[in-house]
Amino acid sequence: MPVKHKLNRISSFGDDLKEVGLKEKTIILKKRVENVQEHVAKTLILNANSRVIALRRLRTGDGMPLIYEESFLPVDMFKDILKMDLTGSMYKIISRQFNTVFARCEQTIRAVNLKGEVATCLTLPENSAGLFMESVTFNATNMPIEVLFSYYRGDKYILEIELGRYRIRENHINMFAGE
């Protein structure tokens, strides 16, 4: 049975697994401070020579690798996070330990062929189908506080999107004004 990640609210991997009755486990692959990549610097509104906390984690359900994650956080806001147990929900850790509200999140999703370390960690052959999601999470003051790159196994994950009501966009020029 595939795992569903619902895209109608900010949720954690653990929330997704509870829905289908799988046991969550997180393996920390790397956690360190490193130089920021250009894209991450722009997204987090940091200088190009800034450093970020980089976390690479493998998320599993009942022992099966499901998601490879790369999370980037501003050092000045979260430097003490490297001393913490990061095998659970990052959202819970950041919310509780850093008194931070996750107010909103922008996500971009695309199909990818999984390669290199990502494919290896997910125990898949090179070029296996996957989903890539970039998430930018904002706090209550609308400051971006996390950039998360998630690589999902295409054979085990479904992204479920809930949309609101359709609204007709009105043209601001009345086409019949001259009649």
Rosetta constraint file for C-alpha pairs under 8 A:
AtomPair CA 1 CA 20 HARMONIC 7.93 0.50
AtomPair CA 1 CA 156 HARMONIC 7.46 0.50
AtomPair CA 2 CA 155 HARMONIC 7.61 0.50
AtomPair CA 2 CA 156 HARMONIC 4.68 0.50
AtomPair CA 2 CA 157 HARMONIC 5.19 0.50
AtomPair CA 2 CA 158 HARMONIC 6.46 0.50
AtomPair CA 3 CA 16 HARMONIC 6.71 0.50
AtomPair CA 3 CA 17 HARMONIC 6.77 0.50
AtomPair CA 3 CA 20 HARMONIC 6.69 0.50
AtomPair CA 3 CA 156 HARMONIC 6.24 0.50
AtomPair CA 3 CA 157 HARMONIC 4.89 0.50
AtomPair CA 3 CA 158 HARMONIC 6.07 0.50
AtomPair CA 4 CA 16 HARMONIC 6.25 0.50
AtomPair CA 4 CA 157 HARMONIC 5.95 0.50
AtomPair CA 4 CA 158 HARMONIC 4.73 0.50
AtomPair CA 4 CA 159 HARMONIC 5.71 0.50
AtomPair CA 4 CA 160 HARMONIC 6.37 0.50
AtomPair CA 5 CA 13 HARMONIC 7.91 0.50
AtomPair CA 5 CA 16 HARMONIC 5.82 0.50
AtomPair CA 5 CA 157 HARMONIC 7.50 0.50
AtomPair CA 5 CA 158 HARMONIC 6.30 0.50
AtomPair CA 5 CA 159 HARMONIC 4.92 0.50
AtomPair CA 5 CA 160 HARMONIC 5.92 0.50
AtomPair CA 6 CA 11 HARMONIC 7.86 0.50
AtomPair CA 6 CA 16 HARMONIC 7.90 0.50
AtomPair CA 6 CA 159 HARMONIC 6.04 0.50
AtomPair CA 6 CA 160 HARMONIC 4.65 0.50
AtomPair CA 6 CA 161 HARMONIC 5.92 0.50
AtomPair CA 6 CA 162 HARMONIC 7.58 0.50
AtomPair CA 7 CA 159 HARMONIC 6.92 0.50
AtomPair CA 7 CA 160 HARMONIC 5.86 0.50
AtomPair CA 7 CA 161 HARMONIC 4.82 0.50
AtomPair CA 7 CA 162 HARMONIC 6.56 0.50
AtomPair CA 8 CA 161 HARMONIC 6.23 0.50
AtomPair CA 8 CA 162 HARMONIC 5.51 0.50
AtomPair CA 8 CA 163 HARMONIC 7.69 0.50
AtomPair CA 10 CA 102 HARMONIC 7.85 0.50
AtomPair CA 10 CA 104 HARMONIC 7.23 0.50
AtomPair CA 10 CA 105 HARMONIC 6.88 0.50
AtomPair CA 11 CA 15 HARMONIC 6.40 0.50
AtomPair CA 11 CA 16 HARMONIC 7.67 0.50
AtomPair CA 12 CA 16 HARMONIC 6.68 0.50
AtomPair CA 12 CA 89 HARMONIC 6.38 0.50
AtomPair CA 12 CA 91 HARMONIC 7.01 0.50
AtomPair CA 13 CA 17 HARMONIC 6.38 0.50
AtomPair CA 13 CA 24 HARMONIC 7.95 0.50
AtomPair CA 13 CA 59 HARMONIC 7.79 0.50
AtomPair CA 13 CA 89 HARMONIC 7.30 0.50
AtomPair CA 14 CA 18 HARMONIC 6.20 0.50
AtomPair CA 14 CA 24 HARMONIC 6.12 0.50
AtomPair CA 14 CA 88 HARMONIC 7.94 0.50
AtomPair CA 14 CA 89 HARMONIC 6.95 0.50
AtomPair CA 15 CA 19 HARMONIC 6.61 0.50
AtomPair CA 16 CA 20 HARMONIC 7.20 0.50
AtomPair CA 17 CA 21 HARMONIC 5.98 0.50
AtomPair CA 17 CA 22 HARMONIC 5.11 0.50
AtomPair CA 17 CA 23 HARMONIC 6.81 0.50
AtomPair CA 17 CA 24 HARMONIC 6.60 0.50
AtomPair CA 17 CA 61 HARMONIC 6.87 0.50
AtomPair CA 18 CA 22 HARMONIC 6.16 0.50
AtomPair CA 18 CA 23 HARMONIC 7.60 0.50
AtomPair CA 22 CA 61 HARMONIC 5.37 0.50
AtomPair CA 22 CA 62 HARMONIC 5.57 0.50
AtomPair CA 23 CA 61 HARMONIC 5.28 0.50
AtomPair CA 23 CA 62 HARMONIC 4.94 0.50
AtomPair CA 23 CA 63 HARMONIC 7.90 0.50
AtomPair CA 24 CA 59 HARMONIC 7.35 0.50
AtomPair CA 24 CA 60 HARMONIC 5.91 0.50
AtomPair CA 24 CA 61 HARMONIC 4.91 0.50
AtomPair CA 24 CA 62 HARMONIC 6.60 0.50
AtomPair CA 25 CA 59 HARMONIC 6.05 0.50
AtomPair CA 25 CA 60 HARMONIC 5.20 0.50
AtomPair CA 25 CA 61 HARMONIC 6.40 0.50
AtomPair CA 25 CA 62 HARMONIC 7.66 0.50
AtomPair CA 25 CA 63 HARMONIC 7.28 0.50
AtomPair CA 25 CA 87 HARMONIC 7.11 0.50
AtomPair CA 25 CA 88 HARMONIC 7.73 0.50
AtomPair CA 26 CA 57 HARMONIC 6.56 0.50
AtomPair CA 26 CA 58 HARMONIC 5.71 0.50
AtomPair CA 26 CA 59 HARMONIC 4.66 0.50
AtomPair CA 26 CA 60 HARMONIC 6.19 0.50
AtomPair CA 26 CA 87 HARMONIC 4.86 0.50
AtomPair CA 26 CA 88 HARMONIC 6.65 0.50
AtomPair CA 27 CA 57 HARMONIC 5.59 0.50
AtomPair CA 27 CA 58 HARMONIC 5.07 0.50
AtomPair CA 27 CA 59 HARMONIC 6.50 0.50
AtomPair CA 27 CA 87 HARMONIC 6.48 0.50
AtomPair CA 28 CA 55 HARMONIC 7.65 0.50
AtomPair CA 28 CA 56 HARMONIC 6.31 0.50
AtomPair CA 28 CA 57 HARMONIC 4.64 0.50
AtomPair CA 28 CA 58 HARMONIC 6.56 0.50
AtomPair CA 28 CA 86 HARMONIC 7.31 0.50
AtomPair CA 28 CA 87 HARMONIC 6.78 0.50
AtomPair CA 29 CA 55 HARMONIC 7.67 0.50
AtomPair CA 29 CA 56 HARMONIC 5.27 0.50
AtomPair CA 29 CA 57 HARMONIC 5.26 0.50
AtomPair CA 29 CA 58 HARMONIC 6.96 0.50
AtomPair CA 30 CA 54 HARMONIC 7.51 0.50
AtomPair CA 30 CA 55 HARMONIC 5.65 0.50
AtomPair CA 30 CA 56 HARMONIC 5.02 0.50
AtomPair CA 30 CA 57 HARMONIC 7.04 0.50
AtomPair CA 31 CA 53 HARMONIC 7.25 0.50
AtomPair CA 31 CA 54 HARMONIC 5.74 0.50
AtomPair CA 31 CA 55 HARMONIC 4.52 0.50
AtomPair CA 31 CA 56 HARMONIC 6.46 0.50
AtomPair CA 31 CA 82 HARMONIC 6.70 0.50
AtomPair CA 32 CA 53 HARMONIC 5.74 0.50
AtomPair CA 32 CA 54 HARMONIC 5.54 0.50
AtomPair CA 32 CA 55 HARMONIC 6.75 0.50
AtomPair CA 32 CA 82 HARMONIC 7.00 0.50
AtomPair CA 33 CA 51 HARMONIC 6.41 0.50
AtomPair CA 33 CA 52 HARMONIC 5.49 0.50
AtomPair CA 33 CA 53 HARMONIC 4.45 0.50
AtomPair CA 33 CA 54 HARMONIC 5.94 0.50
AtomPair CA 33 CA 75 HARMONIC 7.49 0.50
AtomPair CA 34 CA 51 HARMONIC 5.35 0.50
AtomPair CA 34 CA 52 HARMONIC 5.60 0.50
AtomPair CA 34 CA 53 HARMONIC 6.43 0.50
AtomPair CA 34 CA 54 HARMONIC 6.58 0.50
AtomPair CA 35 CA 49 HARMONIC 6.93 0.50
AtomPair CA 35 CA 50 HARMONIC 6.28 0.50
AtomPair CA 35 CA 51 HARMONIC 4.46 0.50
AtomPair CA 35 CA 52 HARMONIC 6.31 0.50
AtomPair CA 36 CA 40 HARMONIC 6.42 0.50
AtomPair CA 36 CA 41 HARMONIC 5.89 0.50
AtomPair CA 36 CA 48 HARMONIC 6.86 0.50
AtomPair CA 36 CA 49 HARMONIC 6.97 0.50
AtomPair CA 36 CA 50 HARMONIC 5.89 0.50
AtomPair CA 36 CA 51 HARMONIC 5.15 0.50
AtomPair CA 36 CA 52 HARMONIC 5.69 0.50
AtomPair CA 37 CA 41 HARMONIC 6.09 0.50
AtomPair CA 37 CA 48 HARMONIC 7.69 0.50
AtomPair CA 38 CA 42 HARMONIC 6.31 0.50
AtomPair CA 38 CA 48 HARMONIC 6.30 0.50
AtomPair CA 39 CA 43 HARMONIC 6.19 0.50
AtomPair CA 40 CA 44 HARMONIC 6.01 0.50
AtomPair CA 40 CA 72 HARMONIC 7.50 0.50
AtomPair CA 40 CA 147 HARMONIC 6.76 0.50
AtomPair CA 41 CA 45 HARMONIC 5.76 0.50
AtomPair CA 41 CA 46 HARMONIC 4.70 0.50
AtomPair CA 41 CA 47 HARMONIC 6.26 0.50
AtomPair CA 41 CA 48 HARMONIC 5.98 0.50
AtomPair CA 41 CA 50 HARMONIC 7.47 0.50
AtomPair CA 42 CA 46 HARMONIC 6.17 0.50
AtomPair CA 42 CA 47 HARMONIC 7.77 0.50
AtomPair CA 42 CA 48 HARMONIC 7.94 0.50
AtomPair CA 43 CA 136 HARMONIC 7.71 0.50
AtomPair CA 43 CA 144 HARMONIC 7.18 0.50
AtomPair CA 43 CA 147 HARMONIC 7.44 0.50
AtomPair CA 44 CA 74 HARMONIC 7.41 0.50
AtomPair CA 44 CA 143 HARMONIC 7.89 0.50
AtomPair CA 44 CA 144 HARMONIC 5.33 0.50
AtomPair CA 44 CA 145 HARMONIC 6.47 0.50
AtomPair CA 44 CA 146 HARMONIC 7.14 0.50
AtomPair CA 44 CA 147 HARMONIC 7.32 0.50
AtomPair CA 45 CA 144 HARMONIC 7.56 0.50
AtomPair CA 46 CA 50 HARMONIC 6.29 0.50
AtomPair CA 51 CA 74 HARMONIC 7.38 0.50
AtomPair CA 51 CA 75 HARMONIC 6.55 0.50
AtomPair CA 52 CA 72 HARMONIC 6.15 0.50
AtomPair CA 52 CA 73 HARMONIC 5.58 0.50
AtomPair CA 52 CA 74 HARMONIC 5.01 0.50
AtomPair CA 52 CA 75 HARMONIC 5.03 0.50
AtomPair CA 53 CA 71 HARMONIC 7.90 0.50
AtomPair CA 53 CA 72 HARMONIC 5.56 0.50
AtomPair CA 53 CA 73 HARMONIC 5.09 0.50
AtomPair CA 53 CA 74 HARMONIC 6.29 0.50
AtomPair CA 53 CA 75 HARMONIC 5.59 0.50
AtomPair CA 53 CA 78 HARMONIC 7.70 0.50
AtomPair CA 53 CA 79 HARMONIC 7.21 0.50
AtomPair CA 53 CA 82 HARMONIC 7.91 0.50
AtomPair CA 54 CA 70 HARMONIC 6.94 0.50
AtomPair CA 54 CA 71 HARMONIC 5.73 0.50
AtomPair CA 54 CA 72 HARMONIC 4.79 0.50
AtomPair CA 54 CA 73 HARMONIC 6.78 0.50
AtomPair CA 55 CA 69 HARMONIC 7.76 0.50
AtomPair CA 55 CA 70 HARMONIC 5.64 0.50
AtomPair CA 55 CA 71 HARMONIC 5.04 0.50
AtomPair CA 55 CA 72 HARMONIC 6.55 0.50
AtomPair CA 56 CA 68 HARMONIC 7.42 0.50
AtomPair CA 56 CA 69 HARMONIC 5.53 0.50
AtomPair CA 56 CA 70 HARMONIC 4.54 0.50
AtomPair CA 56 CA 71 HARMONIC 6.44 0.50
AtomPair CA 57 CA 68 HARMONIC 6.00 0.50
AtomPair CA 57 CA 69 HARMONIC 5.18 0.50
AtomPair CA 57 CA 70 HARMONIC 6.64 0.50
AtomPair CA 58 CA 65 HARMONIC 6.77 0.50
AtomPair CA 58 CA 66 HARMONIC 7.58 0.50
AtomPair CA 58 CA 67 HARMONIC 5.91 0.50
AtomPair CA 58 CA 68 HARMONIC 4.72 0.50
AtomPair CA 58 CA 69 HARMONIC 6.29 0.50
AtomPair CA 58 CA 121 HARMONIC 7.22 0.50
AtomPair CA 58 CA 122 HARMONIC 7.92 0.50
AtomPair CA 59 CA 65 HARMONIC 6.02 0.50
AtomPair CA 59 CA 66 HARMONIC 5.81 0.50
AtomPair CA 59 CA 67 HARMONIC 5.07 0.50
AtomPair CA 59 CA 68 HARMONIC 6.36 0.50
AtomPair CA 59 CA 69 HARMONIC 7.65 0.50
AtomPair CA 60 CA 64 HARMONIC 5.09 0.50
AtomPair CA 60 CA 65 HARMONIC 4.31 0.50
AtomPair CA 60 CA 66 HARMONIC 5.23 0.50
AtomPair CA 60 CA 67 HARMONIC 6.95 0.50
AtomPair CA 61 CA 65 HARMONIC 6.68 0.50
AtomPair CA 61 CA 66 HARMONIC 6.77 0.50
AtomPair CA 65 CA 121 HARMONIC 7.25 0.50
AtomPair CA 65 CA 122 HARMONIC 5.05 0.50
AtomPair CA 65 CA 123 HARMONIC 7.11 0.50
AtomPair CA 66 CA 122 HARMONIC 6.49 0.50
AtomPair CA 66 CA 152 HARMONIC 6.06 0.50
AtomPair CA 66 CA 153 HARMONIC 5.65 0.50
AtomPair CA 66 CA 156 HARMONIC 6.95 0.50
AtomPair CA 66 CA 157 HARMONIC 7.54 0.50
AtomPair CA 67 CA 122 HARMONIC 7.14 0.50
AtomPair CA 67 CA 150 HARMONIC 6.46 0.50
AtomPair CA 67 CA 151 HARMONIC 5.46 0.50
AtomPair CA 67 CA 152 HARMONIC 4.67 0.50
AtomPair CA 67 CA 153 HARMONIC 6.49 0.50
AtomPair CA 68 CA 118 HARMONIC 6.32 0.50
AtomPair CA 68 CA 121 HARMONIC 7.26 0.50
AtomPair CA 68 CA 122 HARMONIC 7.07 0.50
AtomPair CA 68 CA 150 HARMONIC 5.81 0.50
AtomPair CA 68 CA 151 HARMONIC 5.11 0.50
AtomPair CA 68 CA 152 HARMONIC 6.77 0.50
AtomPair CA 69 CA 148 HARMONIC 6.90 0.50
AtomPair CA 69 CA 149 HARMONIC 5.70 0.50
AtomPair CA 69 CA 150 HARMONIC 4.55 0.50
AtomPair CA 69 CA 151 HARMONIC 6.38 0.50
AtomPair CA 70 CA 148 HARMONIC 5.70 0.50
AtomPair CA 70 CA 149 HARMONIC 5.08 0.50
AtomPair CA 70 CA 150 HARMONIC 6.52 0.50
AtomPair CA 71 CA 146 HARMONIC 6.84 0.50
AtomPair CA 71 CA 147 HARMONIC 5.83 0.50
AtomPair CA 71 CA 148 HARMONIC 4.39 0.50
AtomPair CA 71 CA 149 HARMONIC 6.38 0.50
AtomPair CA 72 CA 146 HARMONIC 5.67 0.50
AtomPair CA 72 CA 147 HARMONIC 5.19 0.50
AtomPair CA 72 CA 148 HARMONIC 6.33 0.50
AtomPair CA 73 CA 77 HARMONIC 7.76 0.50
AtomPair CA 73 CA 78 HARMONIC 6.82 0.50
AtomPair CA 73 CA 145 HARMONIC 6.09 0.50
AtomPair CA 73 CA 146 HARMONIC 4.98 0.50
AtomPair CA 73 CA 147 HARMONIC 6.84 0.50
AtomPair CA 74 CA 78 HARMONIC 6.35 0.50
AtomPair CA 74 CA 79 HARMONIC 7.88 0.50
AtomPair CA 74 CA 145 HARMONIC 6.68 0.50
AtomPair CA 74 CA 146 HARMONIC 7.50 0.50
AtomPair CA 75 CA 79 HARMONIC 4.88 0.50
AtomPair CA 78 CA 98 HARMONIC 7.51 0.50
AtomPair CA 80 CA 84 HARMONIC 7.32 0.50
AtomPair CA 86 CA 90 HARMONIC 6.74 0.50
AtomPair CA 86 CA 93 HARMONIC 7.90 0.50
AtomPair CA 88 CA 92 HARMONIC 7.97 0.50
AtomPair CA 88 CA 93 HARMONIC 7.88 0.50
AtomPair CA 89 CA 93 HARMONIC 6.40 0.50
AtomPair CA 90 CA 94 HARMONIC 5.98 0.50
AtomPair CA 91 CA 95 HARMONIC 5.86 0.50
AtomPair CA 91 CA 102 HARMONIC 7.75 0.50
AtomPair CA 92 CA 96 HARMONIC 5.91 0.50
AtomPair CA 93 CA 97 HARMONIC 5.53 0.50
AtomPair CA 93 CA 98 HARMONIC 7.46 0.50
AtomPair CA 94 CA 98 HARMONIC 5.13 0.50
AtomPair CA 94 CA 99 HARMONIC 6.82 0.50
AtomPair CA 94 CA 100 HARMONIC 6.10 0.50
AtomPair CA 95 CA 99 HARMONIC 5.05 0.50
AtomPair CA 95 CA 100 HARMONIC 4.64 0.50
AtomPair CA 95 CA 101 HARMONIC 5.93 0.50
AtomPair CA 95 CA 102 HARMONIC 7.46 0.50
AtomPair CA 96 CA 100 HARMONIC 7.23 0.50
AtomPair CA 100 CA 139 HARMONIC 6.63 0.50
AtomPair CA 100 CA 140 HARMONIC 7.81 0.50
AtomPair CA 101 CA 139 HARMONIC 5.36 0.50
AtomPair CA 101 CA 140 HARMONIC 5.72 0.50
AtomPair CA 102 CA 137 HARMONIC 6.70 0.50
AtomPair CA 102 CA 138 HARMONIC 5.99 0.50
AtomPair CA 102 CA 139 HARMONIC 4.88 0.50
AtomPair CA 102 CA 140 HARMONIC 6.63 0.50
AtomPair CA 103 CA 137 HARMONIC 7.66 0.50
AtomPair CA 103 CA 138 HARMONIC 5.85 0.50
AtomPair CA 103 CA 139 HARMONIC 5.09 0.50
AtomPair CA 103 CA 140 HARMONIC 5.10 0.50
AtomPair CA 103 CA 142 HARMONIC 7.52 0.50
AtomPair CA 104 CA 137 HARMONIC 5.96 0.50
AtomPair CA 104 CA 138 HARMONIC 5.41 0.50
AtomPair CA 104 CA 139 HARMONIC 7.04 0.50
AtomPair CA 105 CA 135 HARMONIC 6.47 0.50
AtomPair CA 105 CA 136 HARMONIC 5.50 0.50
AtomPair CA 105 CA 137 HARMONIC 4.28 0.50
AtomPair CA 105 CA 138 HARMONIC 6.03 0.50
AtomPair CA 106 CA 135 HARMONIC 5.64 0.50
AtomPair CA 106 CA 136 HARMONIC 5.23 0.50
AtomPair CA 106 CA 137 HARMONIC 6.53 0.50
AtomPair CA 107 CA 133 HARMONIC 6.47 0.50
AtomPair CA 107 CA 134 HARMONIC 5.52 0.50
AtomPair CA 107 CA 135 HARMONIC 4.41 0.50
AtomPair CA 107 CA 136 HARMONIC 6.47 0.50
AtomPair CA 108 CA 133 HARMONIC 5.49 0.50
AtomPair CA 108 CA 134 HARMONIC 5.20 0.50
AtomPair CA 108 CA 135 HARMONIC 6.62 0.50
AtomPair CA 109 CA 131 HARMONIC 6.94 0.50
AtomPair CA 109 CA 132 HARMONIC 5.62 0.50
AtomPair CA 109 CA 133 HARMONIC 4.41 0.50
AtomPair CA 109 CA 134 HARMONIC 6.57 0.50
AtomPair CA 110 CA 131 HARMONIC 5.88 0.50
AtomPair CA 110 CA 132 HARMONIC 5.37 0.50
AtomPair CA 110 CA 133 HARMONIC 6.62 0.50
AtomPair CA 111 CA 129 HARMONIC 7.33 0.50
AtomPair CA 111 CA 130 HARMONIC 5.98 0.50
AtomPair CA 111 CA 131 HARMONIC 4.71 0.50
AtomPair CA 111 CA 132 HARMONIC 6.14 0.50
AtomPair CA 112 CA 129 HARMONIC 6.13 0.50
AtomPair CA 112 CA 130 HARMONIC 5.18 0.50
AtomPair CA 112 CA 131 HARMONIC 5.65 0.50
AtomPair CA 112 CA 132 HARMONIC 6.27 0.50
AtomPair CA 113 CA 126 HARMONIC 7.55 0.50
AtomPair CA 113 CA 127 HARMONIC 4.41 0.50
AtomPair CA 113 CA 128 HARMONIC 5.32 0.50
AtomPair CA 113 CA 129 HARMONIC 4.92 0.50
AtomPair CA 113 CA 130 HARMONIC 5.80 0.50
AtomPair CA 114 CA 118 HARMONIC 6.28 0.50
AtomPair CA 114 CA 119 HARMONIC 5.12 0.50
AtomPair CA 114 CA 126 HARMONIC 6.08 0.50
AtomPair CA 114 CA 127 HARMONIC 4.96 0.50
AtomPair CA 114 CA 128 HARMONIC 5.31 0.50
AtomPair CA 114 CA 129 HARMONIC 6.25 0.50
AtomPair CA 114 CA 130 HARMONIC 5.92 0.50
AtomPair CA 114 CA 151 HARMONIC 7.85 0.50
AtomPair CA 115 CA 119 HARMONIC 4.90 0.50
AtomPair CA 115 CA 120 HARMONIC 7.64 0.50
AtomPair CA 115 CA 126 HARMONIC 5.01 0.50
AtomPair CA 115 CA 127 HARMONIC 5.68 0.50
AtomPair CA 115 CA 128 HARMONIC 7.67 0.50
AtomPair CA 116 CA 120 HARMONIC 6.24 0.50
AtomPair CA 116 CA 126 HARMONIC 6.86 0.50
AtomPair CA 117 CA 121 HARMONIC 5.94 0.50
AtomPair CA 118 CA 122 HARMONIC 6.19 0.50
AtomPair CA 118 CA 151 HARMONIC 7.43 0.50
AtomPair CA 119 CA 123 HARMONIC 6.07 0.50
AtomPair CA 119 CA 124 HARMONIC 5.09 0.50
AtomPair CA 119 CA 125 HARMONIC 6.28 0.50
AtomPair CA 119 CA 126 HARMONIC 5.89 0.50
AtomPair CA 119 CA 127 HARMONIC 7.72 0.50
AtomPair CA 119 CA 128 HARMONIC 7.42 0.50
AtomPair CA 120 CA 124 HARMONIC 6.03 0.50
AtomPair CA 120 CA 125 HARMONIC 7.29 0.50
AtomPair CA 120 CA 126 HARMONIC 7.83 0.50
AtomPair CA 122 CA 153 HARMONIC 7.24 0.50
AtomPair CA 124 CA 128 HARMONIC 6.44 0.50
AtomPair CA 128 CA 154 HARMONIC 7.73 0.50
AtomPair CA 129 CA 153 HARMONIC 7.01 0.50
AtomPair CA 129 CA 154 HARMONIC 5.13 0.50
AtomPair CA 129 CA 155 HARMONIC 7.35 0.50
AtomPair CA 130 CA 151 HARMONIC 6.68 0.50
AtomPair CA 130 CA 152 HARMONIC 5.52 0.50
AtomPair CA 130 CA 153 HARMONIC 4.86 0.50
AtomPair CA 130 CA 154 HARMONIC 3.98 0.50
AtomPair CA 130 CA 155 HARMONIC 7.50 0.50
AtomPair CA 131 CA 151 HARMONIC 5.77 0.50
AtomPair CA 131 CA 152 HARMONIC 5.00 0.50
AtomPair CA 131 CA 153 HARMONIC 6.62 0.50
AtomPair CA 131 CA 154 HARMONIC 5.88 0.50
AtomPair CA 132 CA 149 HARMONIC 7.13 0.50
AtomPair CA 132 CA 150 HARMONIC 5.68 0.50
AtomPair CA 132 CA 151 HARMONIC 4.69 0.50
AtomPair CA 132 CA 152 HARMONIC 6.30 0.50
AtomPair CA 133 CA 148 HARMONIC 7.91 0.50
AtomPair CA 133 CA 149 HARMONIC 5.90 0.50
AtomPair CA 133 CA 150 HARMONIC 5.17 0.50
AtomPair CA 133 CA 151 HARMONIC 6.63 0.50
AtomPair CA 134 CA 147 HARMONIC 7.10 0.50
AtomPair CA 134 CA 148 HARMONIC 5.67 0.50
AtomPair CA 134 CA 149 HARMONIC 4.70 0.50
AtomPair CA 134 CA 150 HARMONIC 6.43 0.50
AtomPair CA 135 CA 146 HARMONIC 7.80 0.50
AtomPair CA 135 CA 147 HARMONIC 5.77 0.50
AtomPair CA 135 CA 148 HARMONIC 5.04 0.50
AtomPair CA 135 CA 149 HARMONIC 6.55 0.50
AtomPair CA 136 CA 144 HARMONIC 6.55 0.50
AtomPair CA 136 CA 145 HARMONIC 7.53 0.50
AtomPair CA 136 CA 146 HARMONIC 5.70 0.50
AtomPair CA 136 CA 147 HARMONIC 4.71 0.50
AtomPair CA 136 CA 148 HARMONIC 6.47 0.50
AtomPair CA 137 CA 144 HARMONIC 5.67 0.50
AtomPair CA 137 CA 145 HARMONIC 5.90 0.50
AtomPair CA 137 CA 146 HARMONIC 5.27 0.50
AtomPair CA 137 CA 147 HARMONIC 6.69 0.50
AtomPair CA 138 CA 142 HARMONIC 5.26 0.50
AtomPair CA 138 CA 143 HARMONIC 5.20 0.50
AtomPair CA 138 CA 144 HARMONIC 4.25 0.50
AtomPair CA 138 CA 145 HARMONIC 5.55 0.50
AtomPair CA 138 CA 146 HARMONIC 7.24 0.50
AtomPair CA 139 CA 143 HARMONIC 5.51 0.50
AtomPair CA 139 CA 144 HARMONIC 6.53 0.50
AtomPair CA 139 CA 145 HARMONIC 6.54 0.50
AtomPair CA 152 CA 156 HARMONIC 7.90 0.50
AtomPair CA 152 CA 157 HARMONIC 6.47 0.50
AtomPair CA 153 CA 157 HARMONIC 5.98 0.50
AtomPair CA 154 CA 158 HARMONIC 7.74 0.50
